[in-house]
Amino acid sequence: MQSEKTNPDIFERLQSGEPIRLNDPEYHKINEVVHRTLKLSKKMNNADELETIRYYLGEIIGAKIDETTTIFTPFYTNFGKFISLGKNVFINHACSFLDMGGIVIEDDVLIGPKVNIITENHPSNPRDRKALITKSVTIKRNVWIGAGAIILPGVTIGENSIVAAGAVVSKDVPANTIVGGIPAKFIKSIEN
């Protein structure tokens, strides 16, 4: 008996990096998540206690946020479903995570104010520009991302590394490295 092949749903296709177009028959599922996230984000950003902020962000991402993790509001995400947060993470004010491609933040990460982590992009062809292309971002253990840094799709930042304030990171950062500038370039190694 031949097994029936099933097509991956839109969320699996999003995380695989397949272009997703507005006319996709499952696009309404993305809109449903976005609508829910917007409602929960409003409650989270109006909360005045860290425990309540963690609760609402946990509802957005679909996982309990560890009590050692601190998020200062306002915090922005357009989707939220594909954010994974480790323990003892600190996220400062006014950060924005566009996570349709997936964002993994491991334990002991420090994220400065106004950091943008972006997993979403569009084709360069003007006729297909509204299509969505995603690539995941991974922030390894014990990373420090300085204020106003921008982390672009597909980037992995290695363990113990530092991204200088205002940097635009478009390529992977090796472990134990400091990078800075636009685009971010190697500054020096960190000795353990």
Accessible surface in RSA format (square Angstrom, percent):
REM  Atomic radii and reference values for relative SASA: ProtOr
REM  Chains: A
REM  Algorithm: Lee & Richards
REM  Probe-radius: 1.40
REM  Slices: 20
REM RES _ NUM      All-atoms   Total-Side   Main-Chain    Non-polar    All polar
REM                ABS   REL    ABS   REL    ABS   REL    ABS   REL    ABS   REL
RES MET A   1   242.98 125.8 152.88 101.2  90.10 214.5 131.30 111.6 111.67 148.0
RES GLN A   2   168.93  94.5 140.38 102.6  28.56  68.0  51.86 110.4 117.07  88.8
RES SER A   3   101.95  86.1  78.19 104.3  23.76  54.7  53.40 113.7  48.55  68.0
RES GLU A   4   157.52  90.4 130.30  98.6  27.22  64.8  54.29 105.0 103.24  84.3
RES LYS A   5   185.45  90.5 155.79  95.6  29.67  70.6 105.26  94.7  80.20  85.4
RES THR A   6   107.56  76.5  90.44  91.7  17.12  40.8  63.37  85.1  44.19  66.8
RES ASN A   7   132.62  91.5 109.69 106.0  22.93  55.2  25.14  60.5 107.48 103.9
RES PRO A   8    68.69  50.1  59.13  53.9   9.56  34.7  64.59  53.3   4.10  25.5
RES ASP A   9    49.84  34.9  46.69  46.5   3.15   7.4  17.57  41.3  32.27  32.2
RES ILE A  10     0.00   0.0   0.00   0.0   0.00   0.0   0.00   0.0   0.00   0.0
RES PHE A  11    32.76  16.4  32.15  19.9   0.61   1.6  32.62  19.8   0.13   0.4
RES GLU A  12   103.85  59.6  94.02  71.1   9.83  23.4  42.37  82.0  61.48  50.2
RES ARG A  13    34.13  14.3  33.50  17.1   0.63   1.5  14.65  20.0  19.48  11.8
RES LEU A  14     0.57   0.3   0.37   0.3   0.20   0.5   0.57   0.4   0.00   0.0
RES GLN A  15    89.90  50.3  65.01  47.5  24.89  59.3  16.57  35.3  73.33  55.6
RES SER A  16    84.73  71.6  41.88  55.9  42.85  98.7  49.46 105.3  35.27  49.4
RES GLY A  17    20.77  25.6   0.00   N/A  20.77  25.6  10.57  29.0  10.20  22.9
RES GLU A  18    73.19  42.0  65.07  49.2   8.12  19.3  30.44  58.9  42.75  34.9
RES PRO A  19    49.35  36.0  44.37  40.4   4.98  18.1  44.37  36.6   4.98  30.9
RES ILE A  20     0.97   0.6   0.00   0.0   0.97   2.3   0.34   0.2   0.63   1.7
RES ARG A  21   101.46  42.6  99.50  50.7   1.96   4.7  40.54  55.4  60.92  36.9
RES LEU A  22   102.96  57.3  83.53  59.8  19.43  48.8  83.71  58.8  19.24  51.8
RES ASN A  23   131.61  90.8 101.08  97.7  30.53  73.5  47.31 113.9  84.31  81.5
RES ASP A  24    22.48  15.7  11.28  11.2  11.19  26.5   6.16  14.5  16.32  16.3
RES PRO A  25   121.22  88.3  94.40  86.1  26.83  97.5 105.97  87.5  15.26  94.8
RES GLU A  26    40.90  23.5  40.90  30.9   0.00   0.0  19.60  37.9  21.30  17.4
RES TYR A  27    37.03  17.3  36.98  21.0   0.05   0.1  16.09  12.1  20.94  25.8
RES HIS A  28    95.54  52.2  90.62  63.0   4.93  12.6  66.40  68.4  29.14  33.9
RES LYS A  29    62.72  30.6  61.93  38.0   0.79   1.9  35.73  32.2  26.99  28.7
RES ILE A  30     2.08   1.2   2.08   1.5   0.00   0.0   2.08   1.5   0.00   0.0
RES ASN A  31    82.80  57.1  78.58  75.9   4.22  10.2  25.07  60.3  57.72  55.8
RES GLU A  32   106.17  61.0  95.85  72.5  10.31  24.6  47.73  92.3  58.43  47.7
RES VAL A  33    27.35  18.0  25.67  23.2   1.68   4.0  27.24  23.7   0.11   0.3
RES VAL A  34    35.39  23.3  35.39  32.0   0.00   0.0  35.39  30.7   0.00   0.0
RES HIS A  35   111.41  60.9 110.04  76.5   1.37   3.5  77.18  79.5  34.23  39.8
RES ARG A  36   113.85  47.8 111.81  57.0   2.04   4.9  53.57  73.2  60.27  36.5
RES THR A  37     1.28   0.9   1.28   1.3   0.00   0.0   0.00   0.0   1.28   1.9
RES LEU A  38   105.26  58.6  98.19  70.2   7.08  17.8  98.57  69.2   6.69  18.0
RES LYS A  39   125.93  61.4 118.39  72.6   7.54  18.0  70.59  63.5  55.34  59.0
RES LEU A  40    23.33  13.0  23.33  16.7   0.00   0.0  23.33  16.4   0.00   0.0
RES SER A  41    12.09  10.2  12.06  16.1   0.03   0.1  12.09  25.7   0.00   0.0
RES LYS A  42   147.95  72.2 139.64  85.7   8.31  19.8  89.93  80.9  58.03  61.8
RES LYS A  43   112.57  54.9 104.39  64.0   8.18  19.5  58.09  52.3  54.48  58.0
RES MET A  44     0.00   0.0   0.00   0.0   0.00   0.0   0.00   0.0   0.00   0.0
RES ASN A  45    42.46  29.3  23.12  22.3  19.34  46.6  15.70  37.8  26.76  25.9
RES ASN A  46   112.66  77.7  82.26  79.5  30.40  73.2  29.37  70.7  83.28  80.5
RES ALA A  47    19.36  17.8   0.56   0.9  18.80  42.8   9.80  13.8   9.56  25.3
RES ASP A  48   136.23  95.4 100.75 100.3  35.48  83.9  44.83 105.5  91.40  91.2
RES GLU A  49   107.81  61.9 102.30  77.4   5.51  13.1  33.57  64.9  74.23  60.6
RES LEU A  50    73.44  40.9  67.39  48.2   6.05  15.2  67.39  47.3   6.05  16.3
RES GLU A  51   130.30  74.8 126.79  95.9   3.51   8.4  38.55  74.6  91.74  74.9
RES THR A  52    48.65  34.6  45.63  46.3   3.02   7.2  28.88  38.8  19.77  29.9
RES ILE A  53     9.31   5.3   9.31   6.9   0.00   0.0   9.31   6.7   0.00   0.0
RES ARG A  54    39.14  16.4  37.91  19.3   1.23   2.9   6.54   8.9  32.60  19.8
RES TYR A  55   127.18  59.4 116.20  66.1  10.98  28.6  89.90  67.6  37.28  46.0
RES TYR A  56    47.62  22.2  47.62  27.1   0.00   0.0  10.77   8.1  36.86  45.4
RES LEU A  57     0.13   0.1   0.13   0.1   0.00   0.0   0.13   0.1   0.00   0.0
RES GLY A  58     8.35  10.3   0.00   N/A   8.35  10.3   5.90  16.2   2.45   5.5
RES GLU A  59    64.70  37.1  59.36  44.9   5.35  12.7   4.08   7.9  60.62  49.5
RES ILE A  60     6.40   3.6   0.00   0.0   6.40  15.4   0.00   0.0   6.40  17.4
RES ILE A  61    14.96   8.5   2.72   2.0  12.24  29.5   3.17   2.3  11.79  32.0
RES GLY A  62    68.03  83.9   0.00   N/A  68.03  83.9  34.40  94.4  33.63  75.3
RES ALA A  63    56.05  51.5  44.11  68.1  11.94  27.2  55.06  77.5   0.99   2.6
RES LYS A  64   187.13  91.3 149.82  91.9  37.31  88.8 123.15 110.8  63.97  68.1
RES ILE A  65     9.09   5.2   1.43   1.1   7.66  18.5   3.45   2.5   5.64  15.3
RES ASP A  66    41.99  29.4  32.83  32.7   9.16  21.7  13.50  31.8  28.49  28.4
RES GLU A  67   135.23  77.6 119.44  90.4  15.79  37.6  34.09  65.9 101.14  82.6
RES THR A  68    69.60  49.5  52.74  53.5  16.86  40.2  60.86  81.7   8.75  13.2
RES THR A  69     0.00   0.0   0.00   0.0   0.00   0.0   0.00   0.0   0.00   0.0
RES THR A  70    29.42  20.9  29.38  29.8   0.04   0.1   7.36   9.9  22.06  33.4
RES ILE A  71     0.70   0.4   0.00   0.0   0.70   1.7   0.00   0.0   0.70   1.9
RES PHE A  72    64.12  32.1  62.76  38.9   1.36   3.6  64.12  38.9   0.00   0.0
RES THR A  73    24.24  17.2  14.82  15.0   9.42  22.5   0.66   0.9  23.59  35.7
RES PRO A  74    51.11  37.2  50.58  46.1   0.53   1.9  50.80  41.9   0.31   1.9
RES PHE A  75     0.63   0.3   0.63   0.4   0.00   0.0   0.63   0.4   0.00   0.0
RES TYR A  76   107.91  50.4 106.48  60.6   1.43   3.7  79.47  59.7  28.44  35.1
RES THR A  77     9.18   6.5   0.00   0.0   9.18  21.9   2.24   3.0   6.94  10.5
RES ASN A  78    37.36  25.8  32.48  31.4   4.88  11.7  26.81  64.5  10.55  10.2
RES PHE A  79     0.00   0.0   0.00   0.0   0.00   0.0   0.00   0.0   0.00   0.0
RES GLY A  80     0.00   0.0   0.00   N/A   0.00   0.0   0.00   0.0   0.00   0.0
RES LYS A  81    88.68  43.3  75.60  46.4  13.08  31.2  25.35  22.8  63.33  67.5
RES PHE A  82    29.89  15.0  18.93  11.7  10.96  28.5  26.00  15.8   3.89  11.1
RES ILE A  83     8.68   4.9   0.48   0.4   8.21  19.8   0.88   0.6   7.81  21.2
RES SER A  84    57.32  48.4  53.10  70.9   4.22   9.7  26.69  56.8  30.63  42.9
RES LEU A  85    30.99  17.3   1.35   1.0  29.64  74.5   1.67   1.2  29.32  78.9
RES GLY A  86    16.47  20.3   0.00   N/A  16.47  20.3  15.52  42.6   0.95   2.1
RES LYS A  87   121.81  59.4 121.81  74.7   0.00   0.0  64.57  58.1  57.24  61.0
RES ASN A  88    82.08  56.6  77.32  74.7   4.76  11.5  12.59  30.3  69.49  67.2
RES VAL A  89     1.49   1.0   0.00   0.0   1.49   3.6   0.28   0.2   1.21   3.3
RES PHE A  90    55.07  27.6  55.07  34.1   0.00   0.0  55.07  33.4   0.00   0.0
RES ILE A  91     0.08   0.0   0.08   0.1   0.00   0.0   0.08   0.1   0.00   0.0
RES ASN A  92    32.21  22.2  32.19  31.1   0.02   0.0   0.00   0.0  32.21  31.1
RES HIS A  93    86.12  47.1  86.12  59.9   0.00   0.0  63.52  65.5  22.61  26.3
RES ALA A  94    28.07  25.8  20.27  31.3   7.80  17.7  20.27  28.6   7.80  20.7
RES CYS A  95     0.00   0.0   0.00   0.0   0.00   0.0   0.00   0.0   0.00   0.0
RES SER A  96    25.47  21.5  24.99  33.4   0.48   1.1  10.45  22.2  15.03  21.1
RES PHE A  97     0.12   0.1   0.12   0.1   0.00   0.0   0.12   0.1   0.00   0.0
RES LEU A  98    54.59  30.4  54.59  39.1   0.00   0.0  54.59  38.3   0.00   0.0
RES ASP A  99     0.00   0.0   0.00   0.0   0.00   0.0   0.00   0.0   0.00   0.0
RES MET A 100    13.11   6.8  13.11   8.7   0.00   0.0  13.11  11.1   0.00   0.0
RES GLY A 101     1.79   2.2   0.00   N/A   1.79   2.2   0.16   0.4   1.63   3.7
RES GLY A 102     5.07   6.3   0.00   N/A   5.07   6.3   5.07  13.9   0.00   0.0
RES ILE A 103     0.31   0.2   0.00   0.0   0.31   0.7   0.00   0.0   0.31   0.8
RES VAL A 104    61.16  40.2  61.16  55.4   0.00   0.0  61.16  53.1   0.00   0.0
RES ILE A 105     1.62   0.9   0.00   0.0   1.62   3.9   0.00   0.0   1.62   4.4
RES GLU A 106    53.96  31.0  49.58  37.5   4.37  10.4  22.67  43.9  31.28  25.5
RES ASP A 107    53.04  37.2  51.95  51.7   1.09   2.6   5.65  13.3  47.39  47.3
RES ASP A 108    47.07  33.0  40.97  40.8   6.10  14.4  11.21  26.4  35.85  35.8
RES VAL A 109     0.00   0.0   0.00   0.0   0.00   0.0   0.00   0.0   0.00   0.0
RES LEU A 110    87.34  48.6  87.34  62.5   0.00   0.0  87.34  61.3   0.00   0.0
RES ILE A 111     0.75   0.4   0.00   0.0   0.75   1.8   0.62   0.4   0.13   0.4
RES GLY A 112    10.21  12.6   0.00   N/A  10.21  12.6   9.67  26.5   0.54   1.2
RES PRO A 113    48.98  35.7  48.94  44.6   0.05   0.2  48.94  40.4   0.05   0.3
RES LYS A 114   136.99  66.8 133.53  81.9   3.46   8.2  77.59  69.8  59.40  63.3
RES VAL A 115     0.00   0.0   0.00   0.0   0.00   0.0   0.00   0.0   0.00   0.0
RES ASN A 116    47.00  32.4  47.00  45.4   0.00   0.0   3.76   9.0  43.24  41.8
RES ILE A 117     0.00   0.0   0.00   0.0   0.00   0.0   0.00   0.0   0.00   0.0
RES ILE A 118    38.25  21.8  38.25  28.5   0.00   0.0  38.25  27.5   0.00   0.0
RES THR A 119     0.00   0.0   0.00   0.0   0.00   0.0   0.00   0.0   0.00   0.0
RES GLU A 120    25.03  14.4  15.06  11.4   9.97  23.7   5.37  10.4  19.66  16.1
RES ASN A 121    82.83  57.1  80.46  77.8   2.37   5.7   9.40  22.6  73.43  71.0
RES HIS A 122    93.16  50.9  78.78  54.8  14.39  36.8  51.99  53.6  41.18  47.9
RES PRO A 123    21.89  16.0  14.84  13.5   7.05  25.6  20.90  17.3   0.99   6.2
RES SER A 124   101.60  85.9  82.63 110.3  18.97  43.7  54.43 115.9  47.17  66.1
RES ASN A 125    61.17  42.2  54.60  52.8   6.57  15.8  25.94  62.4  35.23  34.1
RES PRO A 126   103.45  75.4  84.14  76.7  19.31  70.2  84.74  70.0  18.71 116.3
RES ARG A 127   216.98  91.1 177.06  90.3  39.92  95.1  88.55 121.0 128.43  77.8
RES ASP A 128    37.86  26.5  35.05  34.9   2.81   6.6  18.10  42.6  19.76  19.7
RES ARG A 129   116.69  49.0 114.62  58.4   2.06   4.9  50.14  68.5  66.55  40.3
RES LYS A 130   157.93  77.0 145.66  89.4  12.27  29.2  92.89  83.6  65.04  69.3
RES ALA A 131     2.77   2.5   0.01   0.0   2.76   6.3   0.08   0.1   2.69   7.1
RES LEU A 132    14.20   7.9  13.95  10.0   0.25   0.6  13.95   9.8   0.25   0.7
RES ILE A 133    45.71  26.0  45.27  33.7   0.45   1.1  45.27  32.6   0.45   1.2
RES THR A 134     2.30   1.6   0.67   0.7   1.63   3.9   0.60   0.8   1.69   2.6
RES LYS A 135   124.39  60.7 118.38  72.6   6.01  14.3  67.27  60.6  57.12  60.8
RES SER A 136    58.79  49.7  50.27  67.1   8.52  19.6  18.55  39.5  40.24  56.4
RES VAL A 137     0.07   0.0   0.00   0.0   0.07   0.2   0.07   0.1   0.00   0.0
RES THR A 138    27.49  19.6  27.15  27.5   0.34   0.8   9.35  12.6  18.15  27.4
RES ILE A 139     0.00   0.0   0.00   0.0   0.00   0.0   0.00   0.0   0.00   0.0
RES LYS A 140    75.02  36.6  75.02  46.0   0.00   0.0  29.52  26.6  45.51  48.5
RES ARG A 141    95.50  40.1  95.50  48.7   0.00   0.0  34.46  47.1  61.05  37.0
RES ASN A 142    69.39  47.9  61.22  59.2   8.17  19.7   0.64   1.5  68.76  66.5
RES VAL A 143     0.93   0.6   0.00   0.0   0.93   2.2   0.36   0.3   0.57   1.6
RES TRP A 144   127.78  51.3 127.75  61.8   0.03   0.1 114.85  61.2  12.93  21.0
RES ILE A 145     0.00   0.0   0.00   0.0   0.00   0.0   0.00   0.0   0.00   0.0
RES GLY A 146     8.63  10.6   0.00   N/A   8.63  10.6   8.63  23.7   0.00   0.0
RES ALA A 147    43.96  40.4  37.43  57.8   6.53  14.9  37.53  52.9   6.43  17.0
RES GLY A 148    29.48  36.4   0.00   N/A  29.48  36.4  19.22  52.7  10.26  23.0
RES ALA A 149     0.00   0.0   0.00   0.0   0.00   0.0   0.00   0.0   0.00   0.0
RES ILE A 150    52.14  29.7  52.14  38.8   0.00   0.0  52.14  37.5   0.00   0.0
RES ILE A 151     0.00   0.0   0.00   0.0   0.00   0.0   0.00   0.0   0.00   0.0
RES LEU A 152    52.91  29.5  52.91  37.8   0.00   0.0  52.91  37.2   0.00   0.0
RES PRO A 153    27.74  20.2  14.11  12.9  13.63  49.6  14.11  11.7  13.63  84.7
RES GLY A 154    36.11  44.5   0.00   N/A  36.11  44.5  12.46  34.2  23.65  53.0
RES VAL A 155     1.65   1.1   1.17   1.1   0.48   1.2   1.41   1.2   0.24   0.7
RES THR A 156    45.19  32.1  44.97  45.6   0.22   0.5  22.83  30.7  22.36  33.8
RES ILE A 157     0.00   0.0   0.00   0.0   0.00   0.0   0.00   0.0   0.00   0.0
RES GLY A 158     8.79  10.8   0.00   N/A   8.79  10.8   8.79  24.1   0.00   0.0
RES GLU A 159    65.21  37.4  63.90  48.3   1.31   3.1  11.72  22.7  53.49  43.7
RES ASN A 160    25.61  17.7  19.33  18.7   6.28  15.1   7.15  17.2  18.46  17.8
RES SER A 161     0.00   0.0   0.00   0.0   0.00   0.0   0.00   0.0   0.00   0.0
RES ILE A 162    40.92  23.3  40.92  30.5   0.00   0.0  40.92  29.5   0.00   0.0
RES VAL A 163     0.12   0.1   0.00   0.0   0.12   0.3   0.00   0.0   0.12   0.3
RES ALA A 164    31.14  28.6  26.81  41.4   4.33   9.8  31.14  43.9   0.00   0.0
RES ALA A 165    70.08  64.4  45.55  70.3  24.53  55.8  45.85  64.6  24.23  64.2
RES GLY A 166    36.81  45.4   0.00   N/A  36.81  45.4  28.34  77.8   8.47  19.0
RES ALA A 167     0.17   0.2   0.00   0.0   0.17   0.4   0.08   0.1   0.08   0.2
RES VAL A 168    27.85  18.3  27.85  25.2   0.00   0.0  27.85  24.2   0.00   0.0
RES VAL A 169     1.13   0.7   1.13   1.0   0.00   0.0   1.13   1.0   0.00   0.0
RES SER A 170    53.68  45.4  32.01  42.7  21.67  49.9  23.09  49.2  30.59  42.9
RES LYS A 171   163.74  79.9 155.25  95.3   8.49  20.2 103.47  93.1  60.27  64.2
RES ASP A 172    94.34  66.1  73.93  73.6  20.41  48.3  28.16  66.3  66.17  66.0
RES VAL A 173     6.27   4.1   2.74   2.5   3.53   8.5   3.05   2.6   3.22   8.7
RES PRO A 174    88.84  64.8  76.66  69.9  12.19  44.3  88.65  73.2   0.19   1.2
RES ALA A 175    49.77  45.8  34.06  52.6  15.71  35.7  34.06  48.0  15.71  41.6
RES ASN A 176    41.87  28.9  40.43  39.1   1.44   3.5   9.72  23.4  32.15  31.1
RES THR A 177     6.14   4.4   6.14   6.2   0.00   0.0   0.22   0.3   5.91   8.9
RES ILE A 178    27.61  15.7  27.61  20.6   0.00   0.0  27.61  19.9   0.00   0.0
RES VAL A 179     8.30   5.5   8.30   7.5   0.00   0.0   8.30   7.2   0.00   0.0
RES GLY A 180     9.49  11.7   0.00   N/A   9.49  11.7   3.52   9.7   5.96  13.4
RES GLY A 181    40.66  50.1   0.00   N/A  40.66  50.1  33.35  91.5   7.31  16.4
RES ILE A 182   133.95  76.2 100.26  74.7  33.69  81.2 100.26  72.2  33.69  91.4
RES PRO A 183    69.26  50.5  67.10  61.2   2.16   7.9  67.23  55.5   2.03  12.6
RES ALA A 184    24.47  22.5   2.38   3.7  22.09  50.3   2.38   3.3  22.09  58.5
RES LYS A 185   130.87  63.8 124.73  76.5   6.14  14.6 108.04  97.2  22.82  24.3
RES PHE A 186   130.89  65.5 104.81  64.9  26.08  67.9 104.86  63.6  26.03  74.5
RES ILE A 187    97.03  55.2  72.38  53.9  24.65  59.4  76.42  55.0  20.61  55.9
RES LYS A 188   118.20  57.7 117.13  71.9   1.07   2.6  61.19  55.1  57.01  60.7
RES SER A 189    72.00  60.8  57.57  76.8  14.44  33.3  32.06  68.3  39.94  56.0
RES ILE A 190    46.08  26.2  34.79  25.9  11.29  27.2  38.12  27.5   7.95  21.6
RES GLU A 191   167.68  96.3 137.93 104.4  29.75  70.8  55.58 107.5 112.10  91.5
RES ASN A 192   151.10 104.2  72.34  69.9  78.76 189.7  68.94 165.9  82.16  79.4
END  Absolute sums over single chains surface
CHAIN  1 A    10636.3       8905.1       1731.2       5908.4       4727.9
END  Absolute sums over all chains
TOTAL         10636.3       8905.1       1731.2       5908.4       4727.9
